[in-house]
Each structure stands twice: as structure tokens, then as C-alpha cells.
Amino acid sequence: MQKLGCKTYQCDLASTSSIRAFADSFGNRQLDVLLNIAGVMAPPEQDGLPTVSQPTLSETFSTNTFGPLLLTQALLHCLLQSPSPRIGLMSSRVGSIADNSSGGSYAYRASKAALNSVGKSMAVDLQEKGVVVVLMHPGFVKTALDTSGKTHKLKEAVEPEEAAVKLWAVFASKSIVDTGKFWHREGQELPW
């Protein structure tokens, strides 16, 4: 990111005070692109029907759903200064209700389904202002998000760099007619 001349900041999306402090430090500058990529996922043994708890639900929703909404809200005035503002939301196919054939992952799945709803609402509310909202599924990526390590063993799992290149291509290719839709990193539209 820094090689591209981008400035990077740290912000804890589970903390409204961190979001506010970040927005205050960013100021009233023009913002062309806002990528909401942060995410958490509890280990499978903490996110099943017999085990999911209020703390797991709260932590997961705070980072995966509420954080992106509140960060976007805090920076909206900056985005609206851009001639071509864009918002990217990193969701997951696990958040697709139509595509749920495996069950489980209650907190993670529900938080991503809720993020999809938030993103669609943002797209509707911001379309007349020319803001493109793109919801994306990264596919299986070899990261620390999956603490079980199962993702790393999947044939279709890719390194983070490959996922990032493909997701950026999807994100950059979408226009206002595509706003509020849900896309796989390989480019196909996904069902809600």
C-alpha cells in the first residue's frame, strides 16, 4: 500500500471511540475509496449451535457488521467530496442465505448476512449521490482467520496476494449499475 503512495491507519472496528478517533484524524479530506476489510471468526468449537454465546455474537457483529457501517457513516462526508466515490465491503459467501448448505458458524454467518443487508441498504441510499457500493467474497484464502487450518489445505485456497489482486479487479470494474450487488473474487455475481 505504501509503495502505491497510500497512507495507512489503524482503526479497531469493534470500538466506536477508535472509529471516531480515526475519523477525526482523517479530517475533512476527500476520500475516493473506502475498503472495509476487517473481519473476525470464532473457532468452530465456539460458533456452533450448542456452543455459540452472547460474547461471541457481540464480538463478531461488532467487527464484521457494525464496524463497517459506523466507519462508513463517520467518513461519508469525505466520500461525498469525491467525483467517483467507492465503498468496498468484504463479506463472505457464508453470509448468503440462498447458498447456505452447510449450517454452523452462527455468529460469523449471521454477521456476514447482516453486512450484506447493510451494504445493500447503503447502495440504495447512496446511489443517487453516485457512490458505488461493492460487496465481495474473497473465496478461500490462506489467512489466520480460520484458526482450524482447514482452509489452507483446500485446493481452491489462494494466497492473500492473489486474492487481493483479483478482488481489486472486481472492485475497480464495477459501476453505479452494479452497486449493491455481491461478487465472488473470480467475478461472478453471488446470490443473497
Number of C-alpha atoms within 10 A of each C-alpha: 7 7 6 6 7 8 8 8 8 8 18 15 22 22 15 17 12 15 23 16 14 18 19 12 10 14 12 13 12 17 19 16 16 19 15 20 13 17 22 17 24 20 15 16 12 16 20 16 13 9 11 18 14 9 10 19 18 15 19 25 24 22 21 30 29 22 24 28 19 18 21 20 15 18 22 19 15 21 23 18 14 16 13 16 21 24 24 22 27 23 31 25 24 23 24 20 15 11 12 13 9 7 11 17 21 23 27 27 24 21 29 25 22 19 25 27 16 17 27 19 14 21 24 15 11 19 16 10 14 17 26 27 30 30 27 26 22 22 19 22 20 19 14 12 14 17 12 11 12 11 19 17 10 12 8 10 18 18 12 13 11 13 20 15 12 16 23 13 14 19 23 13 11 16 15 18 9 15 23 25 20 26 25 19 21 14 16 10 15 17 13 15
